[in-house]
Each structure stands twice: as structure tokens, then as C-alpha cells.
Amino acid sequence: MAESLKLERMVEALALLLGRPGGGTGTDSGSLQTAKHAALLKTLNSNLAALEEKFGQDPQWNELRSLRAEVRDQAAWLESSTDVTWSFTCQVLLLLLSLKKCMILLAAAYHPAKPNPRTAEAAPALSPDTLSISQQKTVQSALQFVITLGLCPYLLPGVGIPLKHRTEFSAVIQDVVSPNAAPSTLHRLYASCTALLQIAQHPSLGSLILTRHLGDLIAGLCQLGFCPTKGKGEQARPLEQLKGLTEEQRTHCREALKSVLDRVYQPLVVRELLVLQGGSKQGLQFPGQEVKQPLAQAPAWLRRLCGQLLSERLMRPNGVQAVVRGIMEGAGTGGSGAEAAAADWRKCDMVARILASCPHQSLSLEDYYQQVCPQILDLLHIQEKLTTHQFQRVATMALLTMARESPQLAVKYLLHPMLAPLLQCWDMAEVAMEDLPAGTVLVKEAELSRCVEDVFKVYVVGNEPSDVLLESLQPALGVIFSLYCFTKQNVSHLRSPCQEILLWVLEKSEREVALSMLEGFAGLGRTMQFLHPLCQFQIAGGGGAMITVKETISDEEEALYQKVSSEQWQMEQLVDLLTHCQKSGLAGDFFICCLKELTQVAAKDESGSDAVPLSCESQVELEQYHSQHFVGQKKKLLVLQLVAMLCERVSDTMFTDIVQVVEFVAVTLQRACASLAQGPEGTVEAQTLSMSMGLVAAMLGGAVQLKSGDFAYLKQLVPLLEEISRIHPEPVIQELAADLRITICTHGAFSTQTVGTAAHSTLGKRIGSSRSGGQTHGNPTESPEDKTAGFRLGPPQSNENCSHTNSSMASNHSPKGKTGDSTVQTECPAGTPTAAHSPQQLQELLLSAYDPEIPVRAAALRGLSRLIEQRDPDGLKAQEKLLKVFLENMEHGDSFVYLSAIQGVALLSDVYPEQILPCLLAQYGCASPDTRGPQTAETRMKVGEVLMRVTRALG
């Protein structure tokens, strides 16, 4: 109890010395705060006399006087002086040291009682050395007097923030204290810093010093331990004062500085070092005062020292986060809205440049990257409500900066570790993986999710498509695509980032590289590194995924079925991915590449390449030939399947400019020429050839507003049209090819009736017209507004989507780097279904569904499907008739027709499942290959396809 009373009297002595009996609120009010010069000195003298009088006359303060005397004897730094300010400072320091000793004695004598387990839990009793709020305020005021009177006045110009730039009371103190007149300035600074360090050894008092006065304490220790003793010019005189300090004392200050920097919260240390280094150039301004002069620049030695100390903070464990927090936390940018946001991003970029710069004391650039890069990646994973975006911005910008400045090291220490979970399966030895039991988790859900999110943040959000980033992502693209396909089967939060990553890479890569990636995804071109064949993705909690060891399937048929199903699913997702790449023209370019591959396949088939060469004499050579032949056959099937899917799902807006349309026609003509060179062409080839030449006729007939530069693209068709006109067996196609060649060569100045007829037929004018046979002749001189665009391989669009002008052909990227400047005006073809159809129009569509021309028939079937999709009343009433039309067209040999019919049956089943499903099941059961021949077997397969679509749609 006596020790506790001693603590209270010690705080009371501090309050008496500060002129605040009973405590107060600090140095911003009271007689000391408003005194000026002589009045201030008089007040300090009066307070010192009052304290000594209290110690001499009050017998209750005898123990306190003895404790202060004991502390004074141990204070080797204490010196007698006639300077009132220094005497006042020494008395405050003595009382604070006495308070510290008193608190230590109280804590040592405290033995809390053991808690009684039979009683209810209660808050533990406070330690007797705990200061109350009022006592803490008194101690804070005392510390502020020590800093203001005993430390800051003795700092060199440029070291720390001057007193005149702080508060009004600090400015008064600067006029009272004259450091240049003091005979032992350096010893006073050393005494203040030493005493404060001793006081800070107590946890409670240390927290008050190191949180409020850390910058001033660091400034004093830096000056005492590192300031050079020699200078030139104006700096020579103040530096001469440092010669009175022994080397032992300077070493002690250096060690004390290191201890303080390691002890305090590192972001706070970073912030104070930045201020001390000279980050602020403008002083504070008080209300009603003139504008202050800018702060003096920090000396060169102090700037170098602070830079070195900051670098040491950076190189410590978790140093990157400490530096970022020190700069970003608690430093408001001011302003509002876009101005504040811009300032915040500029600050993030500045911090990123700091992290990307290697400090001089680092052993090497690689050593620095090895230490810092893992911490930069950790910044991407900080989940704090207020600072998440800032940390991610800093990490992303630092990574991109490092990738620009040191690509090889950035790939080694940043990009490869970030992508490691995606490549982990391939890095493991296959023998070791085979020994693992099925279901073993190779990549956990958290690791995989974090990897995908990091890639999205760095690549997509960072959006800096450098060669280093694009090349580093290549090995992981196949695994990302496999993960994307897996997420499409389930509900997963990884689907969107995977899709965005793939689309970003396809968009930012060169067109040839992007096409090569798509071929790799489809299994056509280069070898794409998908998920390891011994591994599989597995559903994890929270909509995530993990990579596990796949269970070995002994049944060969089951393994083959799963392999084919997986490839089919990946093909469908690739086509779905391409639906997002239509505006850029990538989907059209890839479709043309597939058509070129299809032409090569047709040429190889017709050249008789399937025959076994006579040179395969040995068994090994024969097996190699069959292996290569199997790969070739598989590639042919993939090409055919991919072309069919693209025609069905992406055809409506496939082409975006003149160049792509011309290339599509050129590929079709080349395939026709290759087919004709081997023998007579079939019906399907004739219809495809008519459609492609009809597109050219439509462009020349006014559907497209052609410019002079567009004919340069069209002229590449001239040799192919000449070849068609020479070798094709049908006179009608020969005549059309010759007329098109003439029209192109004359830039449209001469156009025959044949070209106009072909243009009208291609644009869909025949739907709803007379069916008397022959071609419908139109006027080739009609204006572009009266024409309709035929640049689509699929069904015509509805009126609500067609009445617009599509100018994308004038500006979108072409596959060869050319830019078309034409404008395509798109209108709805006659007979295109809309929301309101008359019975007569429905009847015309039903008649067109049996038209001998394949494009007209397919367009009519798609039109009927659109009626069902739009729930047209007349169409729904004729459900039985529509089902009959669709089922009969499913037996057609052309894929364009029977796929359209399958789509119609699927849509009809979605509306009337109870009526349509039994009919389909009966159709499927009656179509027996044993009773109705191979034609029925093919129909059975098509009906099975319809049933699969219907059951999948119905869940």
C-alpha cells in the first residue's frame, strides 16, 4: 500500500513541476503554454522552487525525496547548470526515472491470488503499476516537455522537424532555448536520449515514448551515433560540437538505435524514417500566421543513413509488408472522389517502384529477388477490408516492374512460383505418381484457388501484355483450360477467372499465336500441356476444386468412353469460349483456319493417301505407319466436328470484315477445285460452292458498300473463279464464276443478270416467293438499302436483332493485319420469323422446309425453330405438323439440314415434353438396324441425339 501511495505522490510531483496540480490535459493550455520568453523562464523557475519547497517541508514526501536522490546518484549524465530550461528538463527526467523505479518495485512485490475454480470467472485484477488515464496524461505532458526542452533544440538543421514548424508553444520554446550558447550541447542531447531510453525500458512508459516521440528519439540517436565530426562551410561549426563525444558513447548510441528500431512496430519505424529522410518539404501553418518557409533539406549523411535503415527494414522477414504498411497506412491523400483515388494509385505505384529497386547493401540482384519476391506474392493474399485493393495494386505493379527490368529473375522467383500449383503434376516423376493411391490430393483447394486468383490479378487486372508475361503463362494454359472445362460442369467461383484469363491471353497475343493456342485447345496443332493423364480435378468445398490422383480404369471400353466424352466436352467449351471472341474477329479467323485444314484433309483423302505404302516392309515400319494413320484419322474427325459446332453455334456473327468473308470464299473455292481435280463433285459440294459464290454476288450486288480498296481483297478470288469456270461440269456454275470474275475485274462497272440472281438467292429472297422452279431474277441495280446481308453461315436473325447497321467490318482487326473500310448494312430477310406471324407466312415456311435447295431448306427449319422459341401462337397450334416436318428432315443427308431439324425437335420437346417425348421414344425404338437397314440406323442415331439434348435440358 505504501508503494502504491509513493506512485501517486510521484505523479503528483510531476504535476506540481509542470504547473498543473491535480493533473490536466497537456501543454496546449495553462500558464506555461501562454507565457512568452521572460515570463516563461520565470514560470519555470517558480515551478522548480515550488517542487523543492514541497520536498523540503512535507514529511510525507521524505521517501520520495530519498528515491529521487538515489536516482540522481546513478545518473552519470546529470550536470549542474544555471540554464533554467536544462535544469527544468533534468528535474523532469529525474522524476520520470523515479516513477519507473517505483513501478518496477510495485510489479515485483505484486503476487496475485490464484483463481478459485469454484467461483464464476471474473476479470483479472490490474497490476499495481498500472497508470490511470489521468496519470498517463501527466506523464505524456512531462515527456513532451523533455522532447521540447531537452532534445529537439539540440538537433542539427535538417535533422527532424524543427520546433517552429510544430505547435505555437514549441515555437516559443525555440526562442527561449539557445543551443549555440550552451557550452555542452552534445552532452545535453546525449543525456536526454540516454534517460529516455532508460525510461522506455518499462513496458508502460516505453509505449508512451515509442508511440508518440519515436521520430524525435530516432533523430537524436542518428545524430549522436552517425553524424560525421568534420564538415565544410556552414556545417563546420555545428559539427565541431560532436567532437566532445567519445567513441564508446557513439557506439552505444548506434546499438541503442538498432535496438529501438527492432523493438517498435515496423510500419511505424518505416514511416518515421521516411519523414526523417526528408519526405516532407513544407512546414505546418497555423491559423492567422504567414506561410512558413519550407523545411530544411536533410543532410546527405542522414539521407544515406535513412535509406540504409529502410533497406534493412525491407530485407527483414515480412519487411515488404512493413514498408508497404508504413507508407500506405495513416497517410490520407486528401481530396475526394477521382482526385483521391488517383492520388492513392500514384502512391501505390511509387511503393511498387521502391520494392522493385534493389538496395545497394544487398549482396546481388538475385539475392534481393530471392528474399523479396515471396513477400510480394504474399501481398496478393492479404484480406483486409480497407487495404486489400492497395496491397494488391502494389504487388501487381511491383511484379510487372520487375518483369520489365529483370525478366529472367522475375520469371524464376515470381511467375514460376505463382504458377507452381498448376504445373505441379507435370513436375512430379510419373513413376512416383503411379505409386500413389487413387484419390491422393496433389494440389489442395486453397492452393489452386489462390493460384488462379493470383494469375487473374497479375495478368488480367494488371493488363500489361508483355512478352515475358505471355510466354510465362504458356505452359499453364492447357491446365487452365482443363480447369475451365471442369468448372462448366459444376457451380464454381473459379469459372469466371479462368474464362477471363483465357480470353485475355487470346486477345493480347499476336493473331498467329492466338490461333495456335486455339488449335492446341482443340487438339489440332501444337501439343498443349493439359492436366496430367494420371490426375483429375475433383470438386472441393465452397465451389472450389482440387487435383487428385485418378483411379485407374481396367475396362478399356469404359476408359475409351470417358476419354471421348472428355474430348467432346472440351470441344464444346472451346466453341463456347469462341462466342466471346467474335467482336475481335478471332472466331472468324479460327473458323477459316479450320476450313483450310478441312481442305487439306479432303485433298489427302482424294489423293488416295490411305493406301499402305509399299516401302513398309518391316513390322516396325508398318506399326509406325498405322500409328501415324490413326493420328491423321483422329485429326480429320476433330476438324469435321469443330467445323460443325462452329457453324451451329457461332455462325450468325462469325465474320466481322470483308477480309474474312473473302478468305472464307477463297477456302471454299480451293476445296472445290481440289475436289474437281480428283473427279466429279457431289451434291453437298455443289451447294456449298453455290453459297460461297452467292456471297460474292451479294457483295457485288450492293449488300456491302464496297470501297476501292476492297477490290484488292476480292481480286485474289479471280484465279480460283477462272479455274471453277473452266473445270466445273455444271454450265450454270461455270457461267456464274465467269461473270463474277468479270465483275470483280471491272470493279463492279459491268454486272450480268446471273450475278443479280445469285445475290437475291443468297440473301434469302426465295423464302416466301413462288416455287415454280428455276431462280428468281432480281434487279442488280437496287440500292444497298434494298439488299440484305448474307455474311452468316447459320439462320437469319429475328427482326428485333436485324434492324441495325453493323459497321464493325470497317474497323475490326483482320487476320492479316489489314483493315476493311466497308460498312455492312444488315436487314432481316423476307420470311424471317418474328414475334407476330400470319398463318400464310407459317405455311410458306412449312413449304420452304421441303425446298430442294439446301440453304433455303435449312433457313426455313431454323425459322420454324425460332417460332417455337418465341412461343408463336400459330406455330404452337401446329405442333404435330412441325414435329412431322422436323422428323422427316432429320433423315436428310446434309448436316446443315438435319442439325437444324434436331434443334427444332429439341425446342419443341422443351415446350411439350409430355406429347413429344413418347413420340421420340417410339421413333427410337422402331428404328432397328436389323429391320430397316443402315438408313434407319443413322436415323436412330440422330433421334438418340435429340433425346440426349431433351433429357439434358429437362435436368
Secondary structure, DSSP 8 states (H G I E B T S, - for coil): -HHHHHHHHHHHHHHHHTT-TT--S-TTSSHHHH--THHHHHHHHHHHHHHHHHHHH-GGGHHHHHHHHHHHHH-TT----S-HHHHHHHHHHHHHHHHHHHHHHHHHH-------TTS--------TT---HHHHHHHHHHHHHHIIIIIGGGS-TTSS--GGGS-HHHHHHHHH--GGG-TTHHHHHHHHHHHHHHHTTSHHHHHHHHHHSHHHHHHHHHHHHH--S---GGGHHHHHGGGGS-HHHHHHHHHHHHHHHHHS-HHHHHHHHHHHHT---S----TTS----------HHHHHHHHHHHHHHHHSTTHHHHHHHHHHTT----S-THHHHHHHHHHHHHHHHHHHS--TTSS-HHHHHHHHHHHHHHHTT---TTTHHHHHHHHHHHHHHHHHH-HHHHIIIIIHHHHHHHHHHHHS-HHHHHTS-TT-EEE-HHHHHHHHHHHIIIIIIT----HHHHHHHHHHHHHHHHHHHHHTTS--TTHHHHHHHHHHHHHHS-HHHHHHHHHHHHTSSS----S-TTEEEEE-GGG-EEEEE------HHHHHHHHHHHHHHHHHHHHHHHGGGTTTTHHHHHHHHHHHHHHHHHHHHHTTTTS--TT--SHHHHHHHHHHHHHHHHHHHHHHHHHHHHHHHTGGG---SHHHHHHHHHHHHHHHHHHHHHS---HHHHHHHHHHHHHHHHIIIIIEE--TTHHHHHGGGHHHHHHHHHH-S-HHHHHHHHHHHHHHHTTTSS--HHHHHHHHHHTTTTTTS--SSS-----TT--GGG------SS----HHHHSEEE-GGGTS--TTS-----EEEE---TT---SS--HHHHHHHHHHTT-SSHHHHHHHHHHHHHHHHTT-HHHHHTHHHHHHHHHHHTT-S-HHHHHHHHHHHHHHHHH-HHHHHHHHHHHHHH--HHHHHHHHHHHHHHHHHHHHHHHHHT-
